Amino acid sequence: MPLIKIQTSLLSPSAPEVNALLKKLSAELSQQLGKSEAYVMTSFTSGVPMTFGGSADEPTCFVEIKNIGTMTPTQTQIMSQTFCQHLESELGIAKQRTYIEFADAERHLWGWNGKTFA
């Protein structure tokens, strides 16, 4: 059930550009967490009014990464570096203008297919 959700102030990048990025992030998240990509969900929302450091002049980004189970400090450090690098190279969003929130979820607090993962 890993999820990576991206919100950015960038105006809508092209659909092929977004789809390529989401596919890359899906595969990377699956690999980093050692979980089947069949359960990975990605989401991208652009054009969100945002500021960073009091400035709206440059694009900024907020990323949520959720996972059932516990992400280690080593995993989150590697994912932060990797995903910030992808966002900078693919969309031109500076690493210094990106926040990532990592959240572990308990199995009974995540539903799918009419059930929970508990």
matplotlib code that plots the C-alpha trace (Angstrom):
import matplotlib.pyplot as plt

x = [0.0, 2.8, 1.6, 3.5, 1.4, 2.9, 1.5, 3.3, 2.9, 4.0, 1.3, 0.3, 3.3, 2.5, 0.6, 3.4, 5.9, 3.8, 3.1, 6.8, 7.6, 4.9, 6.0, 9.6, 8.6, 6.3, 9.1, 11.5, 9.1, 8.5, 12.2, 13.1, 10.4, 10.8, 7.1, 5.3, 4.7, 1.2, 0.2, 1.9, -0.3, 1.0, -0.7, 0.2, -1.5, -0.2, -1.1, -1.5, -1.1, 2.0, 4.8, 8.1, 10.2, 7.5, 8.1, 5.8, 8.2, 9.8, 8.1, 7.7, 6.6, 5.1, 5.4, 3.7, 5.0, 2.9, 3.5, 2.1, 4.9, 8.0, 10.3, 13.8, 15.8, 18.2, 15.3, 13.8, 17.2, 17.7, 14.2, 14.4, 17.6, 16.3, 12.9, 14.1, 16.7, 13.9, 11.7, 14.6, 15.8, 12.3, 10.3, 13.0, 11.8, 14.9, 15.6, 15.6, 12.0, 10.6, 9.3, 8.7, 6.5, 7.0, 4.2, 4.0, 0.5, -0.8, -2.4, -5.9, -5.8, -5.5, -8.3, -8.4, -10.8, -13.5, -11.1, -8.2, -4.7, -5.0]
y = [0.0, 2.5, 5.9, 8.8, 12.0, 15.1, 18.6, 21.4, 25.0, 24.3, 24.9, 21.7, 20.0, 17.8, 14.6, 12.4, 14.2, 13.6, 10.0, 9.2, 10.8, 8.9, 5.6, 6.2, 7.2, 4.1, 1.7, 3.5, 3.5, -0.2, -0.9, 1.3, -0.3, -3.9, -4.1, -5.2, -2.4, -3.9, -2.1, 1.2, 4.3, 7.6, 10.9, 14.3, 17.6, 20.7, 24.4, 24.4, 27.9, 27.5, 29.5, 28.4, 30.7, 33.4, 33.3, 32.1, 33.3, 29.9, 26.5, 24.5, 21.0, 19.0, 15.2, 12.7, 9.1, 6.6, 3.0, 0.2, -0.8, 1.1, 3.1, 3.2, 6.4, 5.0, 4.4, 7.8, 9.5, 7.6, 8.3, 12.0, 12.3, 10.1, 11.7, 15.3, 14.5, 13.2, 16.2, 18.6, 16.9, 16.1, 19.2, 21.8, 22.1, 22.9, 20.4, 23.3, 24.1, 20.5, 19.1, 15.3, 13.9, 10.2, 8.5, 4.9, 3.4, 0.6, -2.2, -1.8, 1.9, 1.4, -0.1, -1.7, -3.9, -3.6, -4.7, -3.5, -4.8, -6.2]
z = [0.0, -0.4, -1.5, -2.9, -3.3, -4.9, -4.7, -6.5, -7.4, -11.0, -13.5, -15.3, -16.8, -19.9, -19.2, -20.7, -18.4, -15.3, -16.3, -16.8, -13.5, -11.6, -13.2, -12.2, -8.6, -8.3, -9.3, -7.0, -4.0, -4.5, -4.6, -1.6, 0.6, -0.7, -1.6, -4.7, -7.1, -7.7, -4.4, -5.0, -5.6, -7.0, -7.2, -8.7, -8.3, -10.0, -9.8, -6.0, -4.5, -2.3, -0.8, 0.6, 2.9, 2.3, -1.5, -4.3, -7.0, -7.6, -7.8, -4.6, -3.8, -0.9, -1.0, 1.2, 1.5, 3.4, 4.1, 6.2, 8.5, 9.7, 7.5, 9.0, 9.2, 6.5, 4.2, 4.6, 4.1, 0.9, -0.3, 0.5, -1.5, -4.4, -4.7, -4.4, -7.1, -9.4, -8.8, -9.5, -12.7, -14.1, -13.1, -12.2, -8.5, -6.4, -3.6, -1.2, -2.0, -1.4, 1.8, 2.2, 5.0, 5.7, 7.6, 8.8, 9.0, 11.1, 9.1, 10.5, 9.6, 5.8, 3.7, 0.3, -1.6, 1.0, 3.8, 5.8, 5.7, 9.3]

ax = plt.figure().add_subplot(projection="3d")
ax.plot(x, y, z, "-o")
ax.set_aspect("equal")
plt.show()
